[in-house]
Amino acid sequence: MRKSIYTSIFFIFYLFSLSSCVVMSTRKYNNLIFQKDSISLGWENARIKINSLEELISKLRSDSTKLEGKITDLESKIKVLENTFTALRSNSTSEIRKLESDLKNLESDLKKRELKLKEVEDILRKRDEATNALKNKLQKALLGFQQSGLTVDIRDGKVYVSLTDKLLFSSGSIIIDDKGKLALRELAKILKTQPEINISVEGHTDNQRVVNLGQIKDNWDLSVLRATSVVRFLTEIEKIENNRITATGKGENQPLEQNSNPEARSRNRRIEIVLSPKLDELYNLIK
């Protein structure tokens, strides 16, 4: 564009130089003047456009520089985000794997616990079945003594054979009478067939004071000595294994009823033979 302007200027000077040498007609002169004005106007317009274009170019360059700066900043932020995402994904993967491992361990532990629980339930079920079967056997074997105050029942998974003192002893005595020995023999027959059963013989009294019984000082002594008499009969005469049987005295401290009348006191004076299954297998499971 600049080249065309210079060419026009040169042409004008050339015409002026010719006019100095040649006489022009008025028409030609006017044409030259018109061409000059037209060229001057075009030049001015061109200059204005050039300035406008240069301003636009400058603005575009400035905008381009700003955009490049924004692009660089955004690329930097994107890089940071990508690094953060990569780190988060790596950490998340590690956490997920740890959680999955923990979950597997918990599931494995739960299965083991469920299996152990099932084994315990099976043992308890078998115990209850054996306890009920033992109770039924004892009730049948000792049926003839029930009218004399003998009872058989189940409490807390154990079989209780309760014999009133009048079935076993004379008043104030610790020596088992013949009727008592007969009942204990029938009981021993069942116990010999149940080697897995532990036996505890408990002596109980009423709350009446012991008087004139020689070396027996109180109800504690009476309850213990009566229990010991039953244990000696079962072990020494009926040959029940010593390691299966124990003797304890409860005195007057675990009455069945209030000691308010002779009948209640008679029921409280008793020997309870407690039969409980050996639970070694169960104890081993729950250790």
C-alpha positions in Angstrom: 0.0 0.0 0.0 2.8 2.3 0.9 4.4 1.6 -2.6 1.2 2.7 -4.4 1.2 6.0 -2.5 4.8 6.7 -3.4 4.0 5.9 -7.0 1.1 8.4 -7.0 3.3 11.2 -5.4 6.0 10.6 -8.0 3.4 10.8 -10.8 2.1 14.2 -9.4 5.6 15.7 -9.3 6.2 14.4 -12.8 3.1 16.2 -14.1 4.2 19.4 -12.4 7.5 19.1 -14.0 5.9 18.7 -17.4 3.7 21.6 -16.7 6.7 23.8 -16.2 7.9 22.9 -19.7 4.6 22.6 -21.6 1.7 24.9 -21.7 -1.5 23.0 -20.7 -5.0 23.6 -21.6 -7.5 24.6 -18.9 -9.3 21.2 -19.2 -6.1 19.3 -18.7 -5.1 21.4 -15.8 -8.4 20.9 -14.1 -8.2 17.2 -14.6 -4.7 17.2 -13.0 -6.0 19.2 -10.1 -8.9 16.7 -9.6 -6.5 13.8 -9.8 -4.2 15.5 -7.3 -7.1 16.1 -4.8 -8.4 12.5 -5.4 -4.9 11.1 -4.7 -4.5 13.3 -1.6 -7.9 12.1 -0.3 -7.0 8.5 -1.0 -3.7 8.9 0.7 -5.3 10.4 3.8 -7.9 7.6 4.0 -5.1 5.1 3.5 -3.1 6.7 6.3 -6.2 6.6 8.6 -6.8 2.9 7.8 -3.1 2.1 8.3 -3.2 3.8 11.8 -6.4 2.0 12.6 -4.9 -1.3 11.4 -1.7 -0.7 13.4 -3.8 0.0 16.5 -5.8 -3.2 15.9 -2.7 -5.2 15.3 -1.2 -3.8 18.6 -4.4 -4.6 20.4 -4.5 -8.1 19.0 -0.9 -8.7 19.9 -1.6 -7.5 23.5 -4.7 -9.7 23.6 -2.7 -12.6 22.2 0.0 -12.1 24.9 -2.7 -12.0 27.6 -4.3 -15.2 26.2 -1.0 -16.9 26.1 -0.4 -16.0 29.7 -3.9 -17.3 30.6 -3.2 -20.5 28.6 0.1 -21.0 30.4 -1.6 -20.4 33.8 -4.4 -22.8 32.9 -1.9 -25.4 31.7 0.0 -25.1 35.0 -3.3 -25.5 36.9 -4.2 -28.5 34.8 -0.8 -30.0 35.5 -1.3 -29.5 39.2 -4.8 -31.0 39.1 -3.5 -34.0 37.1 -0.8 -34.6 39.6 -3.3 -34.2 42.5 -5.7 -36.6 40.8 -2.9 -39.1 40.2 -1.9 -39.0 43.8 -5.5 -39.2 45.0 -6.2 -42.2 42.7 -3.0 -43.9 43.9 -4.0 -43.3 47.6 -7.6 -44.3 46.9 -6.4 -47.5 45.3 -4.2 -48.2 48.2 -7.0 -47.5 50.7 -9.5 -49.6 48.7 -7.0 -52.5 48.6 -6.5 -52.2 52.4 -10.3 -52.0 53.0 -10.8 -55.1 50.8 -8.1 -56.9 52.7 -9.6 -55.9 56.0 -13.1 -57.0 54.8 -11.8 -60.4 53.7 -10.1 -60.9 57.1 -13.4 -59.9 58.8 -15.4 -62.3 56.6 -12.9 -65.1 57.4 -13.0 -64.3 61.1 -16.9 -64.2 61.0 -17.0 -67.6 59.3 -14.7 -69.1 61.9 -16.9 -67.6 64.7 -20.0 -68.9 63.0 -18.5 -72.3 62.8 -17.4 -72.2 66.4 -20.9 -71.0 67.4 -22.4 -73.9 65.5 -20.1 -76.3 67.3 -21.0 -74.8 70.7 -24.7 -75.0 69.8 -24.3 -78.6 68.8 -22.6 -79.5 72.1 -25.3 -77.7 74.1 -28.0 -79.4 72.1 -26.4 -82.8 72.8 -26.0 -81.9 76.4 -29.6 -81.0 76.7 -30.6 -84.2 74.9 -28.4 -86.2 77.3 -29.7 -84.4 80.3 -33.3 -85.1 79.4 -32.5 -88.7 78.7 -30.7 -89.0 82.0 -33.7 -87.4 83.9 -36.1 -89.9 82.2 -33.9 -92.8 83.2 -33.6 -91.7 86.8 -37.4 -91.0 87.1 -38.1 -94.6 85.9 -35.4 -96.1 88.1 -36.4 -94.2 91.2 -40.2 -94.2 90.6 -40.8 -96.3 93.8 -39.2 -93.6 96.0 -41.1 -90.6 94.8 -43.8 -91.0 97.4 -41.1 -90.9 100.0 -40.0 -87.4 99.0 -37.6 -88.1 96.1 -37.9 -85.8 93.1 -36.0 -85.5 89.8 -35.9 -82.2 87.8 -33.7 -80.1 85.5 -32.3 -76.8 86.5 -29.8 -74.8 84.4 -28.9 -77.7 82.3 -28.3 -80.0 85.3 -30.3 -82.9 86.7 -31.2 -82.5 90.4 -32.1 -85.6 92.4 -33.5 -84.4 95.7 -34.0 -86.8 98.6 -35.6 -85.6 101.8 -33.8 -86.4 105.0 -36.5 -88.8 106.2 -35.7 -91.0 103.1 -32.0 -91.2 104.1 -31.5 -90.5 107.8 -33.1 -90.8 111.1 -33.7 -87.5 112.9 -30.4 -85.8 113.8 -28.4 -88.7 112.3 -25.7 -88.8 109.7 -26.0 -92.6 109.2 -27.9 -93.7 106.1 -30.8 -96.0 106.9 -31.7 -99.1 104.8 -34.4 -97.4 102.7 -32.0 -94.6 101.9 -29.3 -97.1 100.8 -31.8 -98.8 98.5 -32.6 -95.5 96.8 -28.9 -94.7 96.4 -28.1 -98.2 94.9 -30.8 -97.6 92.2 -29.3 -94.2 91.6 -25.7 -95.7 91.4 -26.8 -98.2 88.7 -27.6 -95.3 86.4 -24.5 -93.3 87.3 -22.2 -96.2 86.5 -23.5 -96.1 82.9 -22.9 -92.4 82.6 -19.1 -91.9 83.1 -19.3 -88.5 81.4 -21.5 -87.1 84.3 -20.0 -85.2 87.2 -21.7 -85.7 90.6 -22.0 -83.2 93.4 -23.7 -84.1 96.7 -25.1 -81.1 98.5 -26.4 -81.3 102.1 -29.2 -78.8 103.2 -30.9 -78.2 106.5 -33.7 -76.1 107.9 -33.1 -73.2 110.2 -33.7 -74.9 113.5 -30.7 -75.0 115.9 -28.9 -78.2 116.3 -28.8 -79.4 119.9 -27.5 -82.5 121.7 -25.8 -84.0 118.6 -22.4 -84.6 120.1 -19.6 -83.3 117.9 -22.1 -81.8 115.4 -22.0 -78.1 116.4 -24.5 -76.5 113.9 -26.4 -76.9 110.7 -23.1 -76.4 108.7 -21.6 -79.5 110.3 -24.9 -81.5 109.9 -25.2 -80.6 106.2 -21.6 -81.4 105.4 -21.5 -84.7 107.3 -24.7 -86.0 105.7 -23.3 -85.1 102.2 -20.1 -86.9 103.1 -22.0 -90.0 104.2 -23.7 -90.2 100.9 -20.4 -89.7 99.0 -18.8 -92.4 101.0 -21.6 -94.8 100.3 -21.5 -94.1 96.5 -17.7 -94.3 96.3 -16.8 -97.0 98.8 -19.9 -99.3 98.6 -21.2 -98.6 95.0 -17.7 -97.9 93.6 -18.4 -94.6 91.8 -15.1 -93.1 90.8 -13.8 -90.7 93.4 -12.7 -88.1 90.8 -16.3 -87.7 89.6 -17.9 -86.8 92.9 -17.7 -84.0 95.5 -19.4 -83.3 98.8 -20.6 -79.8 100.0 -22.6 -78.5 102.8 -25.1 -75.6 102.3 -26.5 -75.6 105.8 -29.7 -73.6 106.0 -28.7 -71.0 103.4 -30.5 -72.4 100.3 -34.0 -73.3 101.5 -36.7 -74.4 99.0 -39.4 -72.7 101.0 -39.7 -70.4 104.0 -39.2 -72.4 107.3 -42.6 -71.3 108.5 -44.1 -74.8 109.3 -43.0 -78.4 109.9 -43.8 -79.5 106.3 -41.8 -76.7 104.8 -38.9 -77.4 107.1 -39.0 -81.1 106.2 -38.7 -80.3 102.5 -35.7 -78.0 103.2 -33.9 -80.8 105.1 -32.6 -82.7 102.1 -29.7 -84.2 100.1 -29.5 -82.9 96.5 -27.4 -85.0 94.1 -26.5 -82.6 91.2 -25.6 -84.4 88.0 -23.9 -82.3 85.3 -22.3 -83.3 82.0 -18.6 -82.8 81.5 -18.1 -79.8 79.3 -14.4 -80.1 78.5 -15.2 -80.1 74.8 -17.2 -76.9 75.2 -14.6 -75.2 77.4 -11.9 -76.0 74.8 -14.0 -74.4 72.1 -14.6 -71.1 73.9 -11.0 -70.6 75.1 
